[in-house]
Amino acid sequence: MTVNKKQSSKQLASQAAKTIQSKNASQIQKTLAASVLSQSSSSKQTGADMETIASNVLKSTKYSDETKNFAASVLSQANKERTSKK
C-alpha cells in the first residue's frame, strides 16, 4: 500500500473539529470534516468511497466554500494510482 506523506493543515483540522461539533453543519460537511481531521496527524489515505463523495461535492454548486475546502483536502490525499485509473 502506498504511504501518504501529505497531512491536513493545522488550520483546516481546527476548522474541521469545529464543524464536527456544530449543530448547523450538514451530514456531508461533518463526514468530510471527519476525514480531514483523521488525516491531520497520520499517514492515512483517502478511501475510494470518500474520493467519490469529495469529487461529487466539488462538482456541485450547492455546497459551501467550507465544504468544498474539506473535499479538496480529502481529494489531495487520495490514492494517486487509484484516481488515475478512473
HTML snippet that shows the backbone in 3Dmol.js (N, CA, C, O; Angstrom):
<script src="https://3Dmol.org/build/3Dmol-min.js"></script>
<div id="view" style="width:600px;height:400px;position:relative"></div>
<script>
const pdb = `
ATOM      1  N   MET A   1       0.838  -1.188   0.000  1.00  0.00           N
ATOM      2  CA  MET A   1       0.000   0.000   0.000  1.00  0.00           C
ATOM      3  C   MET A   1       0.879   1.247   0.000  1.00  0.00           C
ATOM      4  O   MET A   1       1.915   1.290   0.664  1.00  0.00           O
ATOM      5  N   THR A   2       0.462   2.236  -0.737  1.00  0.00           N
ATOM      6  CA  THR A   2       1.194   3.481  -0.848  1.00  0.00           C
ATOM      7  C   THR A   2       1.077   4.272   0.452  1.00  0.00           C
ATOM      8  O   THR A   2       0.011   4.322   1.065  1.00  0.00           O
ATOM      9  N   VAL A   3       2.178   4.884   0.862  1.00  0.00           N
ATOM     10  CA  VAL A   3       2.174   5.700   2.071  1.00  0.00           C
ATOM     11  C   VAL A   3       1.842   7.131   1.686  1.00  0.00           C
ATOM     12  O   VAL A   3       2.392   7.668   0.724  1.00  0.00           O
ATOM     13  N   ASN A   4       0.947   7.740   2.434  1.00  0.00           N
ATOM     14  CA  ASN A   4       0.552   9.118   2.189  1.00  0.00           C
ATOM     15  C   ASN A   4       1.449  10.033   3.003  1.00  0.00           C
ATOM     16  O   ASN A   4       1.485   9.930   4.229  1.00  0.00           O
ATOM     17  N   LYS A   5       2.169  10.921   2.346  1.00  0.00           N
ATOM     18  CA  LYS A   5       3.070  11.833   3.042  1.00  0.00           C
ATOM     19  C   LYS A   5       2.427  13.189   3.289  1.00  0.00           C
ATOM     20  O   LYS A   5       3.017  14.050   3.942  1.00  0.00           O
ATOM     21  N   LYS A   6       1.228  13.381   2.772  1.00  0.00           N
ATOM     22  CA  LYS A   6       0.517  14.644   2.959  1.00  0.00           C
ATOM     23  C   LYS A   6      -0.327  14.566   4.224  1.00  0.00           C
ATOM     24  O   LYS A   6      -0.790  13.495   4.619  1.00  0.00           O
ATOM     25  N   GLN A   7      -0.515  15.714   4.845  1.00  0.00           N
ATOM     26  CA  GLN A   7      -1.393  15.803   6.010  1.00  0.00           C
ATOM     27  C   GLN A   7      -2.219  17.077   5.900  1.00  0.00           C
ATOM     28  O   GLN A   7      -1.795  18.063   5.298  1.00  0.00           O
ATOM     29  N   SER A   8      -3.399  17.036   6.490  1.00  0.00           N
ATOM     30  CA  SER A   8      -4.235  18.233   6.531  1.00  0.00           C
ATOM     31  C   SER A   8      -3.528  19.287   7.382  1.00  0.00           C
ATOM     32  O   SER A   8      -2.867  18.953   8.365  1.00  0.00           O
ATOM     33  N   SER A   9      -3.667  20.548   7.006  1.00  0.00           N
ATOM     34  CA  SER A   9      -3.036  21.625   7.771  1.00  0.00           C
ATOM     35  C   SER A   9      -3.687  21.748   9.145  1.00  0.00           C
ATOM     36  O   SER A   9      -4.825  21.326   9.348  1.00  0.00           O
ATOM     37  N   LYS A  10      -2.948  22.330  10.080  1.00  0.00           N
ATOM     38  CA  LYS A  10      -3.480  22.528  11.436  1.00  0.00           C
ATOM     39  C   LYS A  10      -4.696  23.448  11.401  1.00  0.00           C
ATOM     40  O   LYS A  10      -5.660  23.247  12.138  1.00  0.00           O
ATOM     41  N   GLN A  11      -4.640  24.459  10.537  1.00  0.00           N
ATOM     42  CA  GLN A  11      -5.750  25.409  10.423  1.00  0.00           C
ATOM     43  C   GLN A  11      -7.006  24.708   9.912  1.00  0.00           C
ATOM     44  O   GLN A  11      -8.094  24.917  10.448  1.00  0.00           O
ATOM     45  N   LEU A  12      -6.862  23.883   8.885  1.00  0.00           N
ATOM     46  CA  LEU A  12      -8.015  23.176   8.335  1.00  0.00           C
ATOM     47  C   LEU A  12      -8.522  22.131   9.327  1.00  0.00           C
ATOM     48  O   LEU A  12      -9.729  21.915   9.441  1.00  0.00           O
ATOM     49  N   ALA A  13      -7.610  21.487  10.039  1.00  0.00           N
ATOM     50  CA  ALA A  13      -8.007  20.497  11.043  1.00  0.00           C
ATOM     51  C   ALA A  13      -8.799  21.161  12.172  1.00  0.00           C
ATOM     52  O   ALA A  13      -9.769  20.592  12.673  1.00  0.00           O
ATOM     53  N   SER A  14      -8.385  22.353  12.565  1.00  0.00           N
ATOM     54  CA  SER A  14      -9.102  23.099  13.601  1.00  0.00           C
ATOM     55  C   SER A  14     -10.504  23.464  13.126  1.00  0.00           C
ATOM     56  O   SER A  14     -11.476  23.342  13.871  1.00  0.00           O
ATOM     57  N   GLN A  15     -10.595  23.907  11.892  1.00  0.00           N
ATOM     58  CA  GLN A  15     -11.893  24.237  11.292  1.00  0.00           C
ATOM     59  C   GLN A  15     -12.769  22.982  11.214  1.00  0.00           C
ATOM     60  O   GLN A  15     -13.973  23.044  11.465  1.00  0.00           O
ATOM     61  N   ALA A  16     -12.166  21.858  10.868  1.00  0.00           N
ATOM     62  CA  ALA A  16     -12.902  20.594  10.772  1.00  0.00           C
ATOM     63  C   ALA A  16     -13.445  20.177  12.138  1.00  0.00           C
ATOM     64  O   ALA A  16     -14.579  19.710  12.241  1.00  0.00           O
ATOM     65  N   ALA A  17     -12.643  20.343  13.174  1.00  0.00           N
ATOM     66  CA  ALA A  17     -13.078  19.980  14.527  1.00  0.00           C
ATOM     67  C   ALA A  17     -14.286  20.813  14.953  1.00  0.00           C
ATOM     68  O   ALA A  17     -15.219  20.293  15.564  1.00  0.00           O
ATOM     69  N   LYS A  18     -14.266  22.096  14.630  1.00  0.00           N
ATOM     70  CA  LYS A  18     -15.394  22.974  14.959  1.00  0.00           C
ATOM     71  C   LYS A  18     -16.640  22.573  14.173  1.00  0.00           C
ATOM     72  O   LYS A  18     -17.752  22.613  14.700  1.00  0.00           O
ATOM     73  N   THR A  19     -16.451  22.191  12.927  1.00  0.00           N
ATOM     74  CA  THR A  19     -17.569  21.777  12.075  1.00  0.00           C
ATOM     75  C   THR A  19     -18.232  20.520  12.620  1.00  0.00           C
ATOM     76  O   THR A  19     -19.459  20.420  12.642  1.00  0.00           O
ATOM     77  N   ILE A  20     -17.433  19.574  13.054  1.00  0.00           N
ATOM     78  CA  ILE A  20     -17.971  18.318  13.592  1.00  0.00           C
ATOM     79  C   ILE A  20     -18.848  18.585  14.811  1.00  0.00           C
ATOM     80  O   ILE A  20     -19.846  17.896  15.026  1.00  0.00           O
ATOM     81  N   GLN A  21     -18.476  19.585  15.607  1.00  0.00           N
ATOM     82  CA  GLN A  21     -19.239  19.909  16.819  1.00  0.00           C
ATOM     83  C   GLN A  21     -20.442  20.819  16.553  1.00  0.00           C
ATOM     84  O   GLN A  21     -21.300  20.990  17.419  1.00  0.00           O
ATOM     85  N   SER A  22     -20.499  21.390  15.374  1.00  0.00           N
ATOM     86  CA  SER A  22     -21.561  22.337  15.044  1.00  0.00           C
ATOM     87  C   SER A  22     -22.905  21.645  14.824  1.00  0.00           C
ATOM     88  O   SER A  22     -22.988  20.603  14.172  1.00  0.00           O
ATOM     89  N   LYS A  23     -23.940  22.242  15.376  1.00  0.00           N
ATOM     90  CA  LYS A  23     -25.302  21.729  15.172  1.00  0.00           C
ATOM     91  C   LYS A  23     -25.841  22.150  13.804  1.00  0.00           C
ATOM     92  O   LYS A  23     -26.809  21.574  13.309  1.00  0.00           O
ATOM     93  N   ASN A  24     -25.215  23.151  13.203  1.00  0.00           N
ATOM     94  CA  ASN A  24     -25.695  23.678  11.924  1.00  0.00           C
ATOM     95  C   ASN A  24     -25.045  23.029  10.708  1.00  0.00           C
ATOM     96  O   ASN A  24     -25.495  23.239   9.581  1.00  0.00           O
ATOM     97  N   ALA A  25     -24.003  22.252  10.918  1.00  0.00           N
ATOM     98  CA  ALA A  25     -23.293  21.630   9.791  1.00  0.00           C
ATOM     99  C   ALA A  25     -24.098  20.460   9.236  1.00  0.00           C
ATOM    100  O   ALA A  25     -24.749  19.727   9.980  1.00  0.00           O
ATOM    101  N   SER A  26     -24.040  20.301   7.921  1.00  0.00           N
ATOM    102  CA  SER A  26     -24.741  19.185   7.275  1.00  0.00           C
ATOM    103  C   SER A  26     -23.984  17.885   7.517  1.00  0.00           C
ATOM    104  O   SER A  26     -22.823  17.892   7.926  1.00  0.00           O
ATOM    105  N   GLN A  27     -24.654  16.784   7.261  1.00  0.00           N
ATOM    106  CA  GLN A  27     -24.022  15.477   7.440  1.00  0.00           C
ATOM    107  C   GLN A  27     -22.837  15.307   6.493  1.00  0.00           C
ATOM    108  O   GLN A  27     -21.807  14.760   6.887  1.00  0.00           O
ATOM    109  N   ILE A  28     -22.967  15.761   5.272  1.00  0.00           N
ATOM    110  CA  ILE A  28     -21.869  15.633   4.307  1.00  0.00           C
ATOM    111  C   ILE A  28     -20.674  16.477   4.746  1.00  0.00           C
ATOM    112  O   ILE A  28     -19.524  16.065   4.595  1.00  0.00           O
ATOM    113  N   GLN A  29     -20.954  17.652   5.287  1.00  0.00           N
ATOM    114  CA  GLN A  29     -19.886  18.522   5.772  1.00  0.00           C
ATOM    115  C   GLN A  29     -19.164  17.869   6.951  1.00  0.00           C
ATOM    116  O   GLN A  29     -17.937  17.917   7.038  1.00  0.00           O
ATOM    117  N   LYS A  30     -19.926  17.265   7.850  1.00  0.00           N
ATOM    118  CA  LYS A  30     -19.327  16.584   9.001  1.00  0.00           C
ATOM    119  C   LYS A  30     -18.524  15.359   8.564  1.00  0.00           C
ATOM    120  O   LYS A  30     -17.475  15.067   9.139  1.00  0.00           O
ATOM    121  N   THR A  31     -19.007  14.650   7.558  1.00  0.00           N
ATOM    122  CA  THR A  31     -18.296  13.474   7.052  1.00  0.00           C
ATOM    123  C   THR A  31     -16.945  13.874   6.468  1.00  0.00           C
ATOM    124  O   THR A  31     -15.924  13.249   6.757  1.00  0.00           O
ATOM    125  N   LEU A  32     -16.948  14.912   5.649  1.00  0.00           N
ATOM    126  CA  LEU A  32     -15.695  15.389   5.060  1.00  0.00           C
ATOM    127  C   LEU A  32     -14.767  15.956   6.136  1.00  0.00           C
ATOM    128  O   LEU A  32     -13.555  15.745   6.093  1.00  0.00           O
ATOM    129  N   ALA A  33     -15.340  16.671   7.093  1.00  0.00           N
ATOM    130  CA  ALA A  33     -14.535  17.234   8.182  1.00  0.00           C
ATOM    131  C   ALA A  33     -13.867  16.122   8.991  1.00  0.00           C
ATOM    132  O   ALA A  33     -12.711  16.253   9.394  1.00  0.00           O
ATOM    133  N   ALA A  34     -14.587  15.043   9.225  1.00  0.00           N
ATOM    134  CA  ALA A  34     -14.022  13.907   9.964  1.00  0.00           C
ATOM    135  C   ALA A  34     -12.854  13.292   9.198  1.00  0.00           C
ATOM    136  O   ALA A  34     -11.851  12.899   9.795  1.00  0.00           O
ATOM    137  N   SER A  35     -12.986  13.212   7.899  1.00  0.00           N
ATOM    138  CA  SER A  35     -11.903  12.674   7.075  1.00  0.00           C
ATOM    139  C   SER A  35     -10.685  13.595   7.124  1.00  0.00           C
ATOM    140  O   SER A  35      -9.552  13.127   7.238  1.00  0.00           O
ATOM    141  N   VAL A  36     -10.919  14.888   7.037  1.00  0.00           N
ATOM    142  CA  VAL A  36      -9.832  15.869   7.131  1.00  0.00           C
ATOM    143  C   VAL A  36      -9.126  15.724   8.476  1.00  0.00           C
ATOM    144  O   VAL A  36      -7.897  15.708   8.544  1.00  0.00           O
ATOM    145  N   LEU A  37      -9.910  15.619   9.533  1.00  0.00           N
ATOM    146  CA  LEU A  37      -9.346  15.508  10.874  1.00  0.00           C
ATOM    147  C   LEU A  37      -8.532  14.228  11.038  1.00  0.00           C
ATOM    148  O   LEU A  37      -7.474  14.238  11.667  1.00  0.00           O
ATOM    149  N   SER A  38      -9.017  13.142  10.482  1.00  0.00           N
ATOM    150  CA  SER A  38      -8.297  11.870  10.613  1.00  0.00           C
ATOM    151  C   SER A  38      -6.979  11.886   9.844  1.00  0.00           C
ATOM    152  O   SER A  38      -6.081  11.092  10.125  1.00  0.00           O
ATOM    153  N   GLN A  39      -6.867  12.787   8.875  1.00  0.00           N
ATOM    154  CA  GLN A  39      -5.648  12.878   8.072  1.00  0.00           C
ATOM    155  C   GLN A  39      -4.725  14.006   8.534  1.00  0.00           C
ATOM    156  O   GLN A  39      -3.731  14.311   7.876  1.00  0.00           O
ATOM    157  N   SER A  40      -5.057  14.617   9.661  1.00  0.00           N
ATOM    158  CA  SER A  40      -4.270  15.766  10.105  1.00  0.00           C
ATOM    159  C   SER A  40      -2.999  15.377  10.843  1.00  0.00           C
ATOM    160  O   SER A  40      -2.059  16.169  10.914  1.00  0.00           O
ATOM    161  N   SER A  41      -2.958  14.187  11.386  1.00  0.00           N
ATOM    162  CA  SER A  41      -1.760  13.793  12.140  1.00  0.00           C
ATOM    163  C   SER A  41      -1.404  12.333  11.886  1.00  0.00           C
ATOM    164  O   SER A  41      -0.868  11.650  12.759  1.00  0.00           O
ATOM    165  N   SER A  42      -1.703  11.875  10.701  1.00  0.00           N
ATOM    166  CA  SER A  42      -1.390  10.487  10.369  1.00  0.00           C
ATOM    167  C   SER A  42      -1.081  10.369   8.883  1.00  0.00           C
ATOM    168  O   SER A  42      -1.189  11.338   8.130  1.00  0.00           O
ATOM    169  N   SER A  43      -0.704   9.196   8.487  1.00  0.00           N
ATOM    170  CA  SER A  43      -0.428   8.956   7.065  1.00  0.00           C
ATOM    171  C   SER A  43      -1.594   8.237   6.404  1.00  0.00           C
ATOM    172  O   SER A  43      -1.430   7.578   5.377  1.00  0.00           O
ATOM    173  N   LYS A  44      -2.786   8.370   7.011  1.00  0.00           N
ATOM    174  CA  LYS A  44      -3.969   7.730   6.434  1.00  0.00           C
ATOM    175  C   LYS A  44      -4.252   8.308   5.057  1.00  0.00           C
ATOM    176  O   LYS A  44      -4.015   9.487   4.793  1.00  0.00           O
ATOM    177  N   GLN A  45      -4.757   7.460   4.202  1.00  0.00           N
ATOM    178  CA  GLN A  45      -5.053   7.848   2.828  1.00  0.00           C
ATOM    179  C   GLN A  45      -6.568   7.813   2.619  1.00  0.00           C
ATOM    180  O   GLN A  45      -7.263   6.989   3.213  1.00  0.00           O
ATOM    181  N   THR A  46      -7.062   8.691   1.794  1.00  0.00           N
ATOM    182  CA  THR A  46      -8.490   8.745   1.498  1.00  0.00           C
ATOM    183  C   THR A  46      -8.950   7.451   0.837  1.00  0.00           C
ATOM    184  O   THR A  46      -8.313   6.962  -0.095  1.00  0.00           O
ATOM    185  N   GLY A  47     -10.053   6.905   1.320  1.00  0.00           N
ATOM    186  CA  GLY A  47     -10.621   5.697   0.732  1.00  0.00           C
ATOM    187  C   GLY A  47     -11.395   6.011  -0.536  1.00  0.00           C
ATOM    188  O   GLY A  47     -11.728   7.165  -0.807  1.00  0.00           O
ATOM    189  N   ALA A  48     -11.677   4.979  -1.304  1.00  0.00           N
ATOM    190  CA  ALA A  48     -12.366   5.147  -2.592  1.00  0.00           C
ATOM    191  C   ALA A  48     -13.740   5.793  -2.425  1.00  0.00           C
ATOM    192  O   ALA A  48     -14.120   6.647  -3.226  1.00  0.00           O
ATOM    193  N   ASP A  49     -14.484   5.396  -1.400  1.00  0.00           N
ATOM    194  CA  ASP A  49     -15.819   5.970  -1.183  1.00  0.00           C
ATOM    195  C   ASP A  49     -15.738   7.466  -0.883  1.00  0.00           C
ATOM    196  O   ASP A  49     -16.531   8.254  -1.399  1.00  0.00           O
ATOM    197  N   MET A  50     -14.779   7.847  -0.048  1.00  0.00           N
ATOM    198  CA  MET A  50     -14.619   9.264   0.283  1.00  0.00           C
ATOM    199  C   MET A  50     -14.143  10.060  -0.926  1.00  0.00           C
ATOM    200  O   MET A  50     -14.513  11.223  -1.087  1.00  0.00           O
ATOM    201  N   GLU A  51     -13.330   9.446  -1.772  1.00  0.00           N
ATOM    202  CA  GLU A  51     -12.897  10.119  -3.000  1.00  0.00           C
ATOM    203  C   GLU A  51     -14.108  10.478  -3.850  1.00  0.00           C
ATOM    204  O   GLU A  51     -14.192  11.580  -4.394  1.00  0.00           O
ATOM    205  N   THR A  52     -15.034   9.551  -3.959  1.00  0.00           N
ATOM    206  CA  THR A  52     -16.241   9.776  -4.764  1.00  0.00           C
ATOM    207  C   THR A  52     -17.092  10.886  -4.164  1.00  0.00           C
ATOM    208  O   THR A  52     -17.565  11.768  -4.881  1.00  0.00           O
ATOM    209  N   ILE A  53     -17.286  10.844  -2.853  1.00  0.00           N
ATOM    210  CA  ILE A  53     -18.078  11.872  -2.172  1.00  0.00           C
ATOM    211  C   ILE A  53     -17.442  13.244  -2.373  1.00  0.00           C
ATOM    212  O   ILE A  53     -18.119  14.203  -2.743  1.00  0.00           O
ATOM    213  N   ALA A  54     -16.146  13.329  -2.130  1.00  0.00           N
ATOM    214  CA  ALA A  54     -15.437  14.607  -2.258  1.00  0.00           C
ATOM    215  C   ALA A  54     -15.487  15.125  -3.691  1.00  0.00           C
ATOM    216  O   ALA A  54     -15.672  16.320  -3.919  1.00  0.00           O
ATOM    217  N   SER A  55     -15.325  14.244  -4.632  1.00  0.00           N
ATOM    218  CA  SER A  55     -15.384  14.630  -6.046  1.00  0.00           C
ATOM    219  C   SER A  55     -16.757  15.187  -6.408  1.00  0.00           C
ATOM    220  O   SER A  55     -16.860  16.202  -7.097  1.00  0.00           O
ATOM    221  N   ASN A  56     -17.800  14.524  -5.943  1.00  0.00           N
ATOM    222  CA  ASN A  56     -19.166  14.984  -6.218  1.00  0.00           C
ATOM    223  C   ASN A  56     -19.443  16.343  -5.584  1.00  0.00           C
ATOM    224  O   ASN A  56     -20.132  17.175  -6.172  1.00  0.00           O
ATOM    225  N   VAL A  57     -18.909  16.567  -4.390  1.00  0.00           N
ATOM    226  CA  VAL A  57     -19.081  17.860  -3.720  1.00  0.00           C
ATOM    227  C   VAL A  57     -18.425  18.968  -4.545  1.00  0.00           C
ATOM    228  O   VAL A  57     -19.009  20.033  -4.743  1.00  0.00           O
ATOM    229  N   LEU A  58     -17.220  18.709  -5.020  1.00  0.00           N
ATOM    230  CA  LEU A  58     -16.511  19.730  -5.798  1.00  0.00           C
ATOM    231  C   LEU A  58     -17.198  20.038  -7.127  1.00  0.00           C
ATOM    232  O   LEU A  58     -17.100  21.156  -7.631  1.00  0.00           O
ATOM    233  N   LYS A  59     -17.880  19.070  -7.686  1.00  0.00           N
ATOM    234  CA  LYS A  59     -18.572  19.265  -8.968  1.00  0.00           C
ATOM    235  C   LYS A  59     -19.905  19.996  -8.810  1.00  0.00           C
ATOM    236  O   LYS A  59     -20.435  20.540  -9.778  1.00  0.00           O
ATOM    237  N   SER A  60     -20.437  20.007  -7.605  1.00  0.00           N
ATOM    238  CA  SER A  60     -21.762  20.569  -7.356  1.00  0.00           C
ATOM    239  C   SER A  60     -21.688  22.060  -7.014  1.00  0.00           C
ATOM    240  O   SER A  60     -20.678  22.547  -6.505  1.00  0.00           O
ATOM    241  N   THR A  61     -22.769  22.762  -7.303  1.00  0.00           N
ATOM    242  CA  THR A  61     -22.851  24.184  -6.953  1.00  0.00           C
ATOM    243  C   THR A  61     -23.596  24.410  -5.638  1.00  0.00           C
ATOM    244  O   THR A  61     -23.683  25.544  -5.166  1.00  0.00           O
ATOM    245  N   LYS A  62     -24.130  23.352  -5.047  1.00  0.00           N
ATOM    246  CA  LYS A  62     -24.975  23.541  -3.860  1.00  0.00           C
ATOM    247  C   LYS A  62     -24.219  23.551  -2.533  1.00  0.00           C
ATOM    248  O   LYS A  62     -24.816  23.797  -1.486  1.00  0.00           O
ATOM    249  N   TYR A  63     -22.908  23.286  -2.565  1.00  0.00           N
ATOM    250  CA  TYR A  63     -22.147  23.209  -1.316  1.00  0.00           C
ATOM    251  C   TYR A  63     -21.379  24.497  -1.047  1.00  0.00           C
ATOM    252  O   TYR A  63     -20.992  25.212  -1.970  1.00  0.00           O
ATOM    253  N   SER A  64     -21.168  24.776   0.235  1.00  0.00           N
ATOM    254  CA  SER A  64     -20.457  25.987   0.656  1.00  0.00           C
ATOM    255  C   SER A  64     -18.961  25.876   0.349  1.00  0.00           C
ATOM    256  O   SER A  64     -18.440  24.797   0.066  1.00  0.00           O
ATOM    257  N   ASP A  65     -18.297  27.023   0.415  1.00  0.00           N
ATOM    258  CA  ASP A  65     -16.849  27.044   0.203  1.00  0.00           C
ATOM    259  C   ASP A  65     -16.136  26.198   1.257  1.00  0.00           C
ATOM    260  O   ASP A  65     -15.161  25.510   0.953  1.00  0.00           O
ATOM    261  N   GLU A  66     -16.620  26.252   2.482  1.00  0.00           N
ATOM    262  CA  GLU A  66     -16.004  25.463   3.553  1.00  0.00           C
ATOM    263  C   GLU A  66     -16.093  23.966   3.243  1.00  0.00           C
ATOM    264  O   GLU A  66     -15.113  23.236   3.396  1.00  0.00           O
ATOM    265  N   THR A  67     -17.259  23.518   2.810  1.00  0.00           N
ATOM    266  CA  THR A  67     -17.439  22.107   2.465  1.00  0.00           C
ATOM    267  C   THR A  67     -16.525  21.731   1.309  1.00  0.00           C
ATOM    268  O   THR A  67     -15.927  20.655   1.307  1.00  0.00           O
ATOM    269  N   LYS A  68     -16.418  22.615   0.328  1.00  0.00           N
ATOM    270  CA  LYS A  68     -15.547  22.343  -0.820  1.00  0.00           C
ATOM    271  C   LYS A  68     -14.070  22.328  -0.415  1.00  0.00           C
ATOM    272  O   LYS A  68     -13.281  21.572  -0.981  1.00  0.00           O
ATOM    273  N   ASN A  69     -13.698  23.155   0.557  1.00  0.00           N
ATOM    274  CA  ASN A  69     -12.318  23.131   1.058  1.00  0.00           C
ATOM    275  C   ASN A  69     -12.002  21.784   1.698  1.00  0.00           C
ATOM    276  O   ASN A  69     -10.922  21.229   1.493  1.00  0.00           O
ATOM    277  N   PHE A  70     -12.951  21.263   2.475  1.00  0.00           N
ATOM    278  CA  PHE A  70     -12.760  19.943   3.081  1.00  0.00           C
ATOM    279  C   PHE A  70     -12.636  18.883   1.991  1.00  0.00           C
ATOM    280  O   PHE A  70     -11.774  18.007   2.060  1.00  0.00           O
ATOM    281  N   ALA A  71     -13.497  18.971   0.995  1.00  0.00           N
ATOM    282  CA  ALA A  71     -13.479  17.992  -0.102  1.00  0.00           C
ATOM    283  C   ALA A  71     -12.152  18.042  -0.858  1.00  0.00           C
ATOM    284  O   ALA A  71     -11.595  17.004  -1.216  1.00  0.00           O
ATOM    285  N   ALA A  72     -11.656  19.240  -1.096  1.00  0.00           N
ATOM    286  CA  ALA A  72     -10.384  19.388  -1.812  1.00  0.00           C
ATOM    287  C   ALA A  72      -9.231  18.791  -1.011  1.00  0.00           C
ATOM    288  O   ALA A  72      -8.344  18.147  -1.571  1.00  0.00           O
ATOM    289  N   SER A  73      -9.250  19.007   0.287  1.00  0.00           N
ATOM    290  CA  SER A  73      -8.205  18.441   1.136  1.00  0.00           C
ATOM    291  C   SER A  73      -8.250  16.919   1.116  1.00  0.00           C
ATOM    292  O   SER A  73      -7.217  16.255   1.024  1.00  0.00           O
ATOM    293  N   VAL A  74      -9.456  16.379   1.203  1.00  0.00           N
ATOM    294  CA  VAL A  74      -9.634  14.923   1.171  1.00  0.00           C
ATOM    295  C   VAL A  74      -9.111  14.360  -0.146  1.00  0.00           C
ATOM    296  O   VAL A  74      -8.408  13.350  -0.156  1.00  0.00           O
ATOM    297  N   LEU A  75      -9.451  15.006  -1.247  1.00  0.00           N
ATOM    298  CA  LEU A  75      -9.000  14.523  -2.561  1.00  0.00           C
ATOM    299  C   LEU A  75      -7.492  14.665  -2.754  1.00  0.00           C
ATOM    300  O   LEU A  75      -6.874  13.865  -3.457  1.00  0.00           O
ATOM    301  N   SER A  76      -6.912  15.672  -2.136  1.00  0.00           N
ATOM    302  CA  SER A  76      -5.463  15.859  -2.290  1.00  0.00           C
ATOM    303  C   SER A  76      -4.679  14.731  -1.633  1.00  0.00           C
ATOM    304  O   SER A  76      -3.496  14.539  -1.915  1.00  0.00           O
ATOM    305  N   GLN A  77      -5.342  13.992  -0.760  1.00  0.00           N
ATOM    306  CA  GLN A  77      -4.693  12.878  -0.072  1.00  0.00           C
ATOM    307  C   GLN A  77      -5.191  11.528  -0.579  1.00  0.00           C
ATOM    308  O   GLN A  77      -5.059  10.504   0.091  1.00  0.00           O
ATOM    309  N   ALA A  78      -5.760  11.557  -1.767  1.00  0.00           N
ATOM    310  CA  ALA A  78      -6.282  10.327  -2.375  1.00  0.00           C
ATOM    311  C   ALA A  78      -5.148   9.480  -2.935  1.00  0.00           C
ATOM    312  O   ALA A  78      -4.032   9.959  -3.135  1.00  0.00           O
ATOM    313  N   ASN A  79      -5.455   8.228  -3.181  1.00  0.00           N
ATOM    314  CA  ASN A  79      -4.511   7.291  -3.784  1.00  0.00           C
ATOM    315  C   ASN A  79      -4.348   7.662  -5.253  1.00  0.00           C
ATOM    316  O   ASN A  79      -5.263   7.452  -6.049  1.00  0.00           O
ATOM    317  N   LYS A  80      -3.210   8.204  -5.615  1.00  0.00           N
ATOM    318  CA  LYS A  80      -2.982   8.678  -6.984  1.00  0.00           C
ATOM    319  C   LYS A  80      -3.091   7.546  -7.999  1.00  0.00           C
ATOM    320  O   LYS A  80      -3.574   7.756  -9.112  1.00  0.00           O
ATOM    321  N   GLU A  81      -2.647   6.358  -7.627  1.00  0.00           N
ATOM    322  CA  GLU A  81      -2.732   5.216  -8.541  1.00  0.00           C
ATOM    323  C   GLU A  81      -4.183   4.860  -8.831  1.00  0.00           C
ATOM    324  O   GLU A  81      -4.535   4.529  -9.964  1.00  0.00           O
ATOM    325  N   ARG A  82      -5.021   4.930  -7.803  1.00  0.00           N
ATOM    326  CA  ARG A  82      -6.427   4.587  -7.983  1.00  0.00           C
ATOM    327  C   ARG A  82      -7.154   5.666  -8.775  1.00  0.00           C
ATOM    328  O   ARG A  82      -7.937   5.348  -9.670  1.00  0.00           O
ATOM    329  N   THR A  83      -6.909   6.931  -8.462  1.00  0.00           N
ATOM    330  CA  THR A  83      -7.634   8.010  -9.136  1.00  0.00           C
ATOM    331  C   THR A  83      -7.215   8.155 -10.588  1.00  0.00           C
ATOM    332  O   THR A  83      -8.011   8.605 -11.412  1.00  0.00           O
ATOM    333  N   SER A  84      -6.007   7.792 -10.917  1.00  0.00           N
ATOM    334  CA  SER A  84      -5.570   7.916 -12.309  1.00  0.00           C
ATOM    335  C   SER A  84      -6.188   6.846 -13.202  1.00  0.00           C
ATOM    336  O   SER A  84      -6.170   6.979 -14.425  1.00  0.00           O
ATOM    337  N   LYS A  85      -6.729   5.792 -12.611  1.00  0.00           N
ATOM    338  CA  LYS A  85      -7.358   4.718 -13.380  1.00  0.00           C
ATOM    339  C   LYS A  85      -8.813   5.003 -13.695  1.00  0.00           C
ATOM    340  O   LYS A  85      -9.420   4.297 -14.501  1.00  0.00           O
ATOM    341  N   LYS A  86      -9.389   6.034 -13.068  1.00  0.00           N
ATOM    342  CA  LYS A  86     -10.808   6.342 -13.267  1.00  0.00           C
ATOM    343  C   LYS A  86     -11.045   6.953 -14.619  1.00  0.00           C
ATOM    344  O   LYS A  86     -12.183   7.277 -14.960  1.00  0.00           O
TER     345      LYS A  86
END
`;
const viewer = $3Dmol.createViewer("view");
viewer.addModel(pdb, "pdb");
viewer.setStyle({}, {cartoon: {color: "spectrum"}});
viewer.zoomTo();
viewer.render();
</script>
